[in-house]
Amino acid sequence: MEILAKLFEQHFHVPVAQLQPLQGELGGSGRKIIRLTGPNVRAVGILYGVREENVAFLEFSRHFRHRGLPVPEIYIEDLDRGAYLEEDLGDTSLFEFLSRNRKGEKISPAAVEAYRRVIATLPRFQIEAARDLNYDVCYPRASFDRQSITWDLNYFKYYFLRLAGIPFNEQALEDDFNRLTEFLLSAQRDYFLYRDFQSRNVMLRDGQPFFLDYQGGRKGALHYDVASLLFDAKADLPSELRQLLLDHYLETVARFGGPKRDDFMRHYYAYVYIRIMQALGAYGFRGFYERKAHFLQSVPYALKNLRWLLHNVALPIAVPTLLEAFHSMLASEKLQGLASEADNLVVRIVSFSFHRGLPRDESGNGGGFVFDGRSLPNPGREERFRSLTGKDATVIDYLNRQPSVHQFLASVMSLVDASVANYRQRGFKHLMVSFGCTGGQHRSVYLAEQLAKHLRGAGVESVVEHRELERTAGTPHTSAVRSRASRA
């Protein structure tokens, strides 16, 4: 982070007063995103080691801003060290705004209007700004071509179908993939394809949308990006709203001289399918292969979209083996188990050390509660406890005998219980609660375990992660142990 602070001072001519890791934006990218604040100024800093992606993002950002499009201003960069500063667009993504303005299938007019603004802005990137865009900086491909499609289909086949235990005939599936690829490539593909156009990559500031994370952009068809947004799994848009937004998009595209509606619709649902398959491949890789369970929470929503497609859409090409695989996915007990879990609120509880920064919120919902346990008596100061953790009986007994610990937990549980009740009523699926202490070994671990025990007793599902203990043990700190409330 030292290079980001140096860039900040170089650009703004004031020192950095605060550095704050931003959570939820990273997903599986590996980038570090830091908010830097100084006297009356702030910026977002990016640290990422893939130079080609950084070059693409910076080049596209400057081109889009020159065209008057809503993207962050780039303040300063150091490509040799994989660092740059950009405009801070705030904390409200389209996904977060949607989550706060819906109750199940009922979405507020304000959220619908936000989507309408986003969908009407997209063609400006795809058509208007694409005319003189430098595609030479695209990474890893300059276009969404046969190779790109093959990568996505194989990602789905090997990291989702295989790991989910879905049977298929390899050659027959390859034949279907080839037919699908040829059909996709027959669409007009002279537009800018954003590649990852979903609700977490759009920020809302004063009601206006700003676009992020287009570093994977390339030349391609219009269909892919609008399919990405409207069938964004965890956004879970109702089918009626998806159609209204698609109609609004096509009206806007027509004003920019894009394809006619019938020509567009011929290929549209084929692109919806490949986008869903690409997303499922990513969920499978992160969830089944890397065993990061939170990525699998999106699978049920993707399956819901597939079920709708299978009942409402007929592709103009024959892909019988692929459709059979989709039906097998919907009938899979393993995947149905994920679906039943997704119907419930899951509370993610994390213990951590403040010295290593706040835990990342992989759900995209902003991080939830963060409680500071450093005001409580510290077992780590006593020699007899130093090699132990907050899960050991003697440490538990020590903390159980401290009145201040019980007062602290009573306050925590009151706050969390109120949120759990509210989140369940509103149909929310995720709540994050983090406990920090000095070393992340004793007090925070104990507090996390006590809250999990309390929630289990109330029938609330929880995932407990002890970040520093798991790091010491050599396991990924995002690995999770799910605690299930007993069911009759």
ZAGU-378402 format. One record per atom (N, C-alpha, C): residue in three letters; x, y, z negated. Coordinates in steps of 0.2 Angstrom, whole numbers, plus 5000, padded with zeros to 4 digits. Layout:
! residues N
ALAXYZ;...
This chain:
! residues 488
MET500449945000;MET500050005000;MET500450065000;GLU501150064999;GLU501550114999;GLU501550155005;ILE501550115011;ILE501550155017;ILE500950195018;LEU500350165016;LEU499750205017;LEU499750275013;ALA500050265007;ALA500050325003;ALA500550375006;LYS501050355009;LYS501550395013;LYS501250435019;LEU500850395023;LEU500450415028;LEU499950475026;PHE499650455020;PHE499150505018;PHE499450575016;GLU500050565013;GLU500350635011;GLU500650665017;GLN500850625022;GLN501150655028;GLN500550695032;HIS499950665032;HIS499450695036;HIS499050755032;PHE498950745026;PHE498550785022;PHE498950835018;HIS499550825017;HIS500050865013;HIS499850875006;VAL499450825003;VAL499350814996;VAL499450744994;PRO499550734987;PRO499750664985;PRO499050624984;VAL499150564984;VAL498650514983;VAL498450514976;ALA497850524974;ALA497650514967;ALA497350454965;GLN497050414970;GLN496750354969;GLN496750304975;LEU496950244974;LEU496850194979;LEU496350144977;GLN495850124981;GLN495350084980;GLN495250034985;PRO495349964984;PRO495249914989;PRO494449914990;LEU494349914997;LEU493649904999;LEU493449835000;GLN492849814997;GLN492649744997;GLN492149735002;GLY492049675005;GLY491549655009;GLY491649665017;GLU492049715019;GLU492149725026;GLU492649675029;LEU493049635025;LEU493549605028;LEU493349535031;GLY492849505028;GLY492649435031;GLY493249395031;GLY493349365037;GLY493949315038;GLY494549355042;SER494549415043;SER495049445047;SER495749445044;GLY495849455038;GLY496449455035;GLY496749525034;ARG496349575037;ARG496549645036;ARG496449675029;LYS496849715026;LYS496749755020;LYS496449825021;ILE495949835018;ILE495649905019;ILE495649935012;ILE495949995012;ILE496050035006;ILE495750105007;ARG495350125002;ARG495150195002;ARG495650234998;LEU495950295001;LEU496350334998;LEU496050404997;THR496150424990;THR495750484988;THR496350534986;GLY496250594988;GLY496650654985;GLY496250714984;PRO496550774982;PRO496150834981;PRO495750854987;ASN495050844986;ASN494650864991;ASN494650824998;VAL495050774998;VAL495150735005;VAL495150665003;ARG494950625008;ARG494950555007;ARG495050515014;ALA495250455014;ALA495350425021;ALA495350345019;VAL495250305025;VAL495250235024;VAL495950215027;GLY496250175024;GLY496950145026;GLY496850075028;ILE497150055034;ILE497149985036;ILE497849955036;LEU497949895034;LEU498549865034;LEU498449795037;TYR498749785043;TYR498649725047;TYR499249715051;GLY499449645051;GLY500049635055;GLY500049615062;VAL499449615065;VAL499349595072;VAL499449665076;ARG499949675079;ARG500049735082;ARG499549745088;GLU499449695092;GLU499049695098;GLU498349725096;GLU498049695091;GLU497449715088;GLU497449785086;ASN497949805083;ASN497949875080;ASN497949925086;VAL498349905091;VAL498449945097;VAL497749955101;ALA497449895101;ALA496749895105;ALA496249945101;PHE496249935094;PHE495749975090;PHE495950055091;LEU496550065090;LEU496750135091;LEU496650165098;GLU496750135103;GLU496650155110;GLU495950165111;PHE495550115109;PHE494850115110;PHE494550175106;SER494750185100;SER494450235095;SER494550305098;ARG495150315101;ARG495350385104;ARG494950395110;HIS494850345114;HIS494450345120;HIS493750365119;PHE493450325114;PHE492750335112;PHE492650405109;ARG493050425105;ARG492950495102;ARG493050545108;HIS493450535112;HIS493550585118;HIS492850585122;ARG492550535122;ARG491850525125;ARG491250555121;GLY491450575115;GLY490950595110;GLY490550545107;LEU490750485106;LEU490450425103;LEU490550425096;PRO490150395092;PRO490150395084;PRO490650345082;VAL491250355082;VAL491850315079;VAL492250355074;PRO492650315070;PRO493050355065;PRO493650395069;GLU493750455066;GLU494350485069;GLU495050445066;ILE495550445070;ILE496150415068;ILE496650475066;TYR496850475060;TYR497250525057;TYR497950515059;ILE498250455058;ILE498950445058;ILE499050375058;GLU499650355061;GLU499750285062;GLU500550265061;ASP500650205059;ASP501350175059;ASP501250105062;LEU501350095068;LEU501150035071;LEU501749985069;ASP502350005069;ASP502849965067;ASP502749925060;ARG502449965056;ARG502249935049;ARG501549915048;GLY501149915054;GLY500449885054;GLY500049925050;ALA500049995050;ALA499650035045;ALA499450095049;TYR498850115047;TYR498550175050;TYR497950205045;LEU497850265046;LEU497350295042;LEU496750325047;GLU496150315045;GLU495550335049;GLU495050365044;GLU494550395047;GLU494050435044;GLU493650385039;ASP493550415033;ASP493050375029;ASP492350385030;LEU492050335032;LEU491250345034;LEU490850325029;GLY491050315023;GLY490650305017;GLY490550225016;ASP490050215012;ASP489950145009;ASP489350105012;THR488950145016;THR488250105018;THR488350085025;SER488350015025;SER488349985032;SER487549975034;LEU487449955040;LEU486849945042;LEU486549885038;PHE486949835037;PHE486749775033;PHE486449795026;GLU486849835023;GLU486749855016;GLU486049905016;PHE486049945021;PHE485349985021;PHE484749945023;LEU484849895027;LEU484349845028;LEU484149805022;SER484649785018;SER484549745012;SER484149785007;ARG484249845007;ARG483949895001;ARG483249915004;ASN483049905010;ASN482449925013;ASN482049875016;ARG482049815012;ARG481649765015;ARG481349725009;LYS480849685010;LYS480549645005;LYS480349585009;GLY480749535009;GLY480649475014;GLY480649495021;GLU480049475024;GLU479949495031;GLU479749565032;LYS479549595027;LYS479349665028;LYS479949715027;ILE480049755033;ILE480649795033;ILE480349865034;SER480649915030;SER480349985029;SER480450015036;PRO480050065037;PRO480150115043;PRO480850145044;ALA481150165038;ALA481750195038;ALA482250145041;ALA482250085039;ALA482750035042;ALA482650015049;VAL481950015051;VAL481850005058;VAL482150065062;GLU482050125060;GLU482250175063;GLU483050175064;ALA483350155059;ALA484050145059;ALA484350105064;TYR483950045065;TYR484149995070;TYR483950025077;ARG483450065078;ARG483250095084;ARG483850145086;ARG484050185082;ARG484650225083;ARG485250185085;VAL485450135082;VAL485950095084;VAL485950065090;ILE485350035092;ILE485249995098;ILE485250045104;ALA485050115103;ALA485050165108;ALA485750185109;THR486150185104;THR486850205105;THR487250155109;LEU487150095108;LEU487550045111;LEU487750045118;PRO487250065122;PRO487350065130;PRO487850125131;ARG487950175127;ARG488450225128;ARG489150195128;PHE489250145124;PHE489850115123;PHE489950065129;GLN489450025130;GLN489449975135;GLN489550005143;ILE489150055144;ILE489150075151;ILE489450145152;GLU489250195148;GLU489550265149;GLU490350265148;ALA490550235142;ALA491250245140;ALA491650185144;ALA491350135147;ALA491750085150;ALA492050105157;ARG491750155159;ARG491950175166;ARG492750195167;ASP493050225162;ASP493750235163;ASP494150215157;LEU493850155154;LEU494250125148;LEU494850085150;ASN495350085146;ASN495950055148;ASN495949985145;TYR495749935149;TYR495649865147;TYR496349825147;ASP496849865149;ASP497549835148;ASP497749815141;VAL497449855136;VAL497649845129;VAL497149795126;CYS496649765129;CYS496249715126;CYS496649655123;TYR496449625118;TYR496749575115;TYR496249525111;PRO496249455113;PRO496749425116;PRO496649415124;ARG496049435126;ARG495949435133;ARG495649495136;ALA495749515142;ALA495449575145;ALA494749565147;SER494449505147;SER493749505149;SER493449435145;PHE492849435144;PHE492449385142;PHE492349335148;ASP492949295149;ASP492949255155;ASP492949175153;ARG493049135158;ARG493049065157;ARG493449045150;GLN494049065150;GLN494449045144;GLN494149065137;SER493849135137;SER493549155131;SER492949115129;ILE492549095134;ILE491949055133;ILE492148985131;THR492648955134;THR492948885132;THR493148885124;TRP493548945123;TRP493748945116;TRP493148945111;ASP492648985112;ASP492048985108;ASP491648925108;LEU491548885113;LEU491248825113;LEU491648765110;ASN492248765110;ASN492648715107;ASN492648735099;TYR492648795098;TYR492648815091;TYR492048785087;PHE491448795091;PHE490848765089;PHE490848695088;LYS491148655093;LYS491148585094;LYS491548555088;TYR492148585087;TYR492648545083;TYR492548575076;TYR492348635075;TYR492348655068;TYR491648655065;PHE491148655069;PHE490448645066;PHE490148575067;LEU490048555073;LEU489748495075;LEU490148435071;ARG490848435073;ARG491248385070;ARG491148385062;LEU491348435059;LEU491348445052;LEU490748435048;ALA490148455052;ALA489548445049;ALA489248375050;GLY489648335054;GLY489448265055;GLY488848255060;ILE488748305065;ILE488248295070;ILE488548255075;PRO488248195077;PRO488448155083;PRO488348185089;PHE488748175094;PHE488648195101;PHE489148155106;ASN488948145112;ASN489348115117;ASN489848165120;GLU490448155119;GLU490948205121;GLU490948225128;GLN490848185133;GLN490848195140;GLN490248235142;ALA489648205139;ALA489048235141;ALA488948305138;LEU489248315132;LEU489248385130;LEU489748435134;GLU490248405136;GLU490748445140;GLU490348465147;ASP490048415149;ASP489648435156;ASP489148495155;ASP488748485149;ASP488348545147;ASP488748605146;PHE489248605143;PHE489648665142;PHE489848695149;ASN490048655153;ASN490248675160;ASN489748715163;ARG489148685163;ARG488548715166;ARG488348785163;LEU488348785156;LEU488248845153;LEU488748895154;THR489348875155;THR489948925156;THR489748955163;GLU489648915168;GLU489548945175;GLU488948985175;PHE488448975171;PHE487849015171;PHE488049085168;LEU488349085162;LEU488549145159;LEU488949185163;LEU489449155167;LEU489849195171;LEU489549225178;SER488949205179;SER488549225185;SER488249295183;ALA488249315177;ALA487949375175;ALA488449435177;GLN488149495178;GLN488549555180;GLN488949565173;ARG489649575174;ARG490149575169;ARG490649635169;ASP490349695171;ASP490749755172;ASP490649805167;TYR490549785161;TYR490349825155;TYR490849815149;PHE490849855144;PHE491249845138;PHE490849805134;LEU491149745132;LEU490849695127;LEU491249705120;TYR490849735116;TYR491049755109;TYR491349685105;ARG491049635106;ARG491249565104;ARG490949545097;ASP491049595092;ASP490849585085;ASP490349635083;PHE489749645087;PHE489349695086;PHE488749665081;GLN488849675075;GLN488449655070;GLN488349705064;SER487849695060;SER487649745055;SER488149765050;ARG488649725049;ARG489149755044;ARG489649795048;ASN489649795054;ASN490149835058;ASN489849905060;VAL489249925058;VAL488949985059;VAL488850025052;MET489150085051;MET489050125045;MET488550175046;LEU488150195041;LEU487650245042;LEU487950305037;ARG487950365040;ARG488150425036;ARG487650475038;ASP487250505033;ASP486750545034;ASP486250525039;GLY486150455039;GLY485650425043;GLY485850415050;GLN486450435052;GLN486750425059;GLN487250365059;PRO487250325064;PRO487650265065;PRO488350285067;PHE488850255064;PHE489550255067;PHE489750185067;PHE490150175073;PHE490350105075;PHE491050085073;LEU491150025070;LEU491850005068;LEU492049935071;ASP492649915071;ASP492849845072;ASP492749825079;TYR492949865084;TYR492849845091;TYR493549825094;GLN494049805089;GLN494649795092;GLN494749725096;GLY494149685096;GLY494149625100;GLY493749635106;GLY493649705108;GLY493249725114;GLY493549705120;ARG493249695125;ARG493449675132;ARG492949685137;LYS493049675143;LYS492549675149;LYS492149615149;GLY491449625150;GLY490949575149;GLY490249595151;ALA489849555149;ALA489149565151;ALA488749605145;LEU488249635147;LEU487849675142;LEU487549635136;HIS487349575138;HIS486949535134;HIS487249515127;TYR487849505127;TYR488249475121;TYR488149515115;ASP488249585116;ASP488249625110;ASP487549635107;VAL487049645111;VAL486349655109;VAL486149585106;ALA486349535109;ALA486149465105;ALA486449465099;SER487149485098;SER487449485092;SER487149525086;LEU486849575088;LEU486549625083;LEU485849595081;LEU485449575086;LEU484749555085;LEU484749485082;PHE485249445083;PHE485249375080;PHE485749365075;ASP485949425072;ASP486449425067;ASP486149385061;ALA486449325059;ALA486149275055;ALA485849305048;LYS486349335044;LYS486149355038;LYS485649415038;ALA485649455043;ALA485149505044;ALA484449485044;ASP484349425047;ASP483749385047;ASP483149425049;LEU483249465055;LEU482749505058;LEU482149465060;PRO481449485058;PRO480849455061;PRO480849455068;SER480549405071;SER480549395079;SER480249455082;GLU479649475079;GLU479349535082;GLU479749595082;LEU480149605077;LEU480549665077;LEU481149655082;ARG481449595082;ARG481949585088;ARG481649605095;GLN481049585096;GLN480749595103;GLN480649675104;LEU480449705099;LEU480349785099;LEU481049815100;LEU481549795097;LEU482149825098;LEU482449805104;LEU482349745107;LEU482649725113;LEU482249775119;ASP481649785118;ASP481249825123;ASP481549895123;HIS481749925117;HIS482049985116;HIS482749995119;TYR483049935118;TYR483749935121;TYR483749935129;LEU483249895132;LEU483249895139;LEU482949955142;GLU482549995139;GLU482350055141;GLU482950105141;THR483350105136;THR483950145136;THR484450125141;VAL484550055142;VAL484950035148;VAL484750055154;ALA484150055156;ALA483850085162;ALA484050155163;ARG484050195158;ARG484250265159;ARG484950275161;PHE485350225159;PHE486050225161;PHE486250195167;GLY485750175171;GLY485850135177;GLY486050065177;GLY485850035171;GLY486049965170;GLY485549915174;PRO485649855173;PRO485249805177;PRO484449805175;LYS484049785180;LYS483349785179;LYS483149735174;ARG482549745171;ARG482349695165;ARG482349625167;ASP482149605173;ASP482049535175;ASP482749505176;ASP483249545179;ASP483849525180;ASP484249515173;PHE484149555169;PHE484449555162;PHE484149495158;MET483549485158;MET483249425154;MET483449355157;ARG483549355163;ARG483749285166;ARG484349255162;HIS484849295160;HIS485449275156;HIS485449285149;TYR484949325146;TYR484949345140;TYR485049295134;TYR484549245135;TYR484549195129;TYR485149145130;ALA485449135136;ALA486049095136;ALA486549135132;TYR486649195132;TYR487049235128;TYR486949235121;VAL486249235119;VAL486049225112;VAL486349155110;TYR486249105114;TYR486449035111;TYR487249035110;ILE487649065115;ILE488349055114;ILE488549105108;ARG488249155107;ARG488449195101;ARG488249165095;ILE487749125094;ILE487549085088;ILE488049035087;MET488248995093;MET488748945093;MET489448975090;GLN489649035093;GLN490249065090;GLN490249075083;ALA489649105081;ALA489649115073;ALA489649055069;LEU489249005072;LEU489248935068;LEU489948905068;GLY490348915073;GLY491048895073;GLY491448925068;ALA491348995067;ALA491749025062;ALA491449005055;TYR490848995054;TYR490548975047;TYR490848905046;GLY490948865051;GLY491148795050;GLY491948795048;PHE492248835052;PHE493048845050;PHE493148865043;ARG492848925042;ARG492948955035;ARG492648915029;GLY492048885031;GLY491648845025;GLY491848775025;PHE491748735030;PHE491948665030;PHE492648655030;TYR493048685034;TYR493748675035;TYR494148705029;GLU494148775028;GLU494448805023;GLU494148805016;ARG493548775016;ARG493148765010;ARG493048825006;LYS492848885010;LYS492648945007;LYS491848945007;ALA491548925002;ALA490848905002;ALA490448955004;HIS490649025002;HIS490149075004;HIS490049085011;PHE490449065015;PHE490349065022;PHE489749025025;LEU489648965021;LEU489148925023;LEU488448945021;GLN488449005017;GLN487749035016;GLN487449065022;SER487849075027;SER487549105033;SER487249055038;VAL487448985036;VAL487248935041;VAL486448925041;PRO486048925036;PRO485348915036;PRO485048975040;TYR485249035040;TYR484949085044;TYR485149075052;ALA485649055053;ALA485849035060;ALA485348975063;LEU485248925058;LEU484848875060;LEU484148895061;LYS483948945057;LYS483248975058;LYS483149005065;ASN483749045067;ASN483749065074;ASN483649015079;LEU484048965078;LEU484048905083;LEU483348875084;ARG483048865078;ARG482348835078;ARG481848885082;TRP481948945081;TRP481548995085;TRP481648985092;LEU482248985094;LEU482448975101;LEU482248915104;LEU482248855101;LEU482048795103;LEU481348795104;HIS480948825100;HIS480248825101;HIS479948885106;ASN480348935107;ASN480048985111;ASN480449005118;VAL481048975119;VAL481448985125;VAL481548925129;ALA481548935135;ALA481748885140;ALA482248905145;LEU482848885144;LEU483448905148;LEU483348885155;PRO483548925160;PRO483548905167;PRO484048855170;ILE484448825165;ILE484848775167;ILE484748715162;ALA484948655164;ALA484948595160;ALA485548585156;VAL485448585149;VAL485948565145;VAL485648515139;PRO485448455141;PRO485148415137;PRO485548385131;THR486148375132;THR486548355126;THR486648405121;LEU486748465123;LEU486848525119;LEU486148535115;LEU485648535118;LEU484948545115;LEU484848485110;GLU485048425112;GLU484948365107;GLU485448375101;ALA486048405102;ALA486448425096;ALA486048475091;PHE485748525094;PHE485448575091;PHE484848545086;HIS484448495090;HIS483948465086;HIS484248425080;SER484748395081;SER485148355076;SER485348395070;MET485548455072;MET485748505067;MET485148515062;LEU484648535065;LEU484048555062;LEU483748495057;ALA483948435059;ALA483648375056;ALA484248345051;SER484748375051;SER485348355046;SER485248365039;GLU485248315035;GLU485148315028;GLU485748365025;LYS486348355027;LYS486848395025;LYS486748475026;LEU486548485032;LEU486348555033;LEU485748585030;GLN485248535029;GLN484648555026;GLN484748575019;GLY485248535016;GLY485448555009;GLY485748625008;LEU486048645013;LEU486248715013;LEU485648765014;ALA485248745018;ALA484548785019;ALA484248795012;SER484148735008;SER483748745002;SER484148784997;GLU484848784997;GLU485248824993;GLU485148894995;ALA485048915001;ALA485048985004;ALA484349015001;ASP483848975000;ASP483249004998;ASP483249034991;ASN483749014987;ASN483849034980;ASN484349094979;LEU484249134974;LEU484749184972;LEU485349144970;VAL485949164972;VAL486549134969;VAL486949194966;VAL487149184960;VAL487549234957;VAL488349214957;ARG488749254960;ARG489449234960;ARG489849274954;ILE490149234950;ILE490449264944;ILE491249254945;VAL491549304944;VAL492349304945;VAL492649334939;SER493149294937;SER493649324932;SER494249344936;PHE494649404933;PHE495149424937;PHE495649474932;SER496249484934;SER496649534931;SER496649604935;PHE496549654931;PHE496549724934;PHE497149734937;HIS497749704935;HIS498349714938;HIS498349694946;ARG497949654947;ARG497949624954;ARG497349654958;GLY497049704956;GLY496449734959;GLY495849704958;LEU495249734961;LEU494649704960;LEU494549644965;PRO494049594963;PRO493949544968;PRO493549564974;ARG493649524979;ARG493349544986;ARG492649514986;ASP492149554988;ASP491549534989;ASP491449504996;GLU491449444997;GLU491349415004;GLU490649415007;SER490149435002;SER489449435005;SER489249495009;GLY489649545008;GLY489549605011;GLY489049655007;ASN488949635001;ASN488449674997;ASN488649724992;GLY489349734992;GLY489649794989;GLY489949774982;GLY489949714980;GLY490349704974;GLY489949694967;GLY489349714967;GLY488949704961;GLY489249734954;PHE489149704949;PHE489449724942;PHE490149714941;VAL490549754938;VAL491249744936;VAL491249764929;PHE491349714924;PHE491449734917;PHE492149724915;ASP492349774911;ASP493049784908;ASP493049744901;GLY493449694901;GLY493449654894;GLY494049674890;ARG494449724892;ARG495049744889;ARG494949774882;SER494349794881;SER494249824874;SER494149774869;LEU494049714871;LEU493949654866;LEU494649624863;PRO494549594857;PRO495149564855;PRO495549514860;ASN496149524860;ASN496549484865;ASN496949424862;PRO496649364864;PRO497049304862;PRO497749294864;GLY497849334870;GLY498549324873;GLY499049354869;ARG498849394864;ARG499449424860;ARG499649374854;GLU499349324854;GLU499549274848;GLU499849214852;GLU500449194849;GLU500849144852;GLU500449074853;ARG500049064849;ARG499648994849;ARG499248994855;PHE499049054858;PHE498549054863;PHE498849064870;ARG499449084870;ARG499749114876;ARG499749064882;SER499848994881;SER499848944886;SER499148924888;LEU498648944884;LEU497948924885;LEU497548974889;THR496948954890;THR496448994894;THR495849004891;GLY495349044893;GLY494749054891;GLY494248994891;LYS494548944894;LYS494148884895;LYS494348834889;ASP494848844886;ASP495048804880;ASP494648814874;ALA494548754870;ALA494148754864;ALA494348804859;THR495048804858;THR495248854852;THR495148924854;VAL495248944860;VAL495149014863;VAL494449034862;ILE494048984864;ILE493348994864;ILE493049004857;ASP493348964852;ASP493148974845;ASP493449044842;TYR494049064844;TYR494249124842;TYR493849184844;LEU493649184851;LEU493249234853;LEU492549234851;ASN492249174850;ASN491549164847;ASN491549194840;ARG492049204836;ARG492049234829;ARG492149304829;GLN492149334835;GLN492249414835;GLN491649444837;PRO491349484832;PRO490749514833;PRO490749564839;SER491249594840;SER491249644846;SER491149604853;VAL491349534853;VAL491249494859;VAL490549484860;HIS490149464854;HIS489449454855;HIS489049514857;GLN489249574854;GLN488949634856;GLN489049644864;PHE489649634866;PHE489849644873;PHE489449604878;LEU489449534876;LEU489049494880;LEU488249504880;ALA488049524874;ALA487349544874;ALA487149594879;SER487549644879;SER487449704884;SER487449674891;VAL488049634892;VAL488049614899;VAL487449574901;MET487249524897;MET486749484899;MET486049514900;SER485949574896;SER485349614897;SER485349644904;LEU485949674906;LEU485949704912;LEU485949654918;VAL486249594917;VAL486249544923;VAL485549514923;ASP485249504918;ASP484549474918;ASP484049514921;ALA484149584920;ALA483649624923;ALA483749624931;SER484449624933;SER484549624940;SER484349564943;VAL484449504940;VAL484249434943;VAL483449434944;ALA483149464939;ALA482349464940;ALA482149504946;ASN482449564946;ASN482349614952;ASN482549584958;TYR483149554959;TYR483349524965;TYR482949464967;ARG482749424963;ARG482249374964;ARG481649394967;GLN481349444964;GLN480749474966;GLN480749504973;ARG481349534975;ARG481449564981;ARG481749514987;GLY481849454985;GLY482049404990;GLY482749414991;PHE483249444987;PHE483949444988;PHE484249374987;LYS484849364990;LYS485149294989;LYS485749304985;HIS486049364984;HIS486749364981;HIS486749424976;LEU487149404971;LEU487349454966;LEU488049434963;MET488449484963;MET489149474961;MET489249504954;VAL489549464949;VAL489749494943;VAL490449474941;SER490849524940;SER491549514939;SER491749534932;PHE492249494929;PHE492449514922;PHE493249524923;GLY493549584921;GLY494249594921;GLY494549594914;CYS495149574914;CYS495549594908;CYS496249604910;THR496749604905;THR497449614907;THR497749564911;GLY497649504909;GLY498049454913;GLY497549404917;GLY496949414916;GLY496449364919;GLY496449294917;GLN496649284911;GLN496849214908;GLN496349194902;HIS496249244898;HIS495849224892;HIS495149264892;ARG495149324890;ARG494449354889;ARG494049354895;SER494249374901;SER493849374907;SER493649304909;VAL494049254908;VAL493849184909;VAL493249164905;TYR493349174898;TYR492849164893;TYR492249194895;LEU492249264896;LEU491649294898;LEU491249264904;ALA491649254909;ALA491349224915;ALA490949154914;GLU491349114910;GLU491049054908;GLU490449054904;GLN490449104899;GLN489849114895;GLN489249144899;LEU489349184904;LEU488849214908;LEU488549154912;ALA488949114915;ALA488749054919;ALA488349004915;LYS488548994909;LYS488148954904;LYS487448984903;HIS487449044902;HIS486749084900;HIS486349074906;LEU486649084912;LEU486149084918;LEU485949014920;ARG486348964919;ARG486148894920;ARG485548884916;GLY485548904909;GLY485048894905;GLY484448924907;ALA484448974911;ALA483849014914;ALA483648984921;GLY484048934923;GLY483848904930;GLY484048944935;VAL484648984934;VAL484949024940;VAL485548994942;GLU485648984949;GLU486148954952;GLU486749004952;SER487348974950;SER487949024950;SER488548984953;VAL489049034955;VAL489649004958;VAL490249044953;VAL490649004950;VAL491149034946;VAL491849024949;GLU492149084949;GLU492849084951;GLU493349114946;HIS493849084945;HIS494349114940;HIS494949124945;ARG495049184947;ARG495449204952;ARG496249194950;GLU496349214944;GLU497049214943;GLU497249144941;LEU496849104938;LEU496949034936;LEU497048994942;GLU496649004947;GLU496648964953;GLU497348984957;ARG497549054957;ARG498149074960;ARG498749034957;THR498749034950;THR499249004947;THR499248924948;ALA498748894949;ALA498648824951;ALA498848814958;GLY498948864962;GLY499148854969;GLY498548844974;THR497948854972;THR497348844976;THR497048914978;PRO496748914984;PRO496448984986;PRO496049014981;HIS496049084980;HIS495649114975;HIS494949114977;THR494749104983;THR494049104985;THR493749044985;SER494148994983;SER493748924982;SER493248934976;ALA492748894976;ALA492248904971;ALA491948834969;VAL491748834962;VAL491448784959;VAL490748804958;ARG490248764961;ARG489548784961;ARG489248754955;SER488948794950;SER488548764945;SER487848764946;ARG487548714946;ARG486848704948;ARG486348694942;ALA485848734942;ALA485348724937;ALA484948654938;SER484848614933;SER484548554935;SER483848564937;ARG483648514942;ARG482948524945;ARG482548464944;ALA481948464943;ALA481548404942;ALA481448364948;
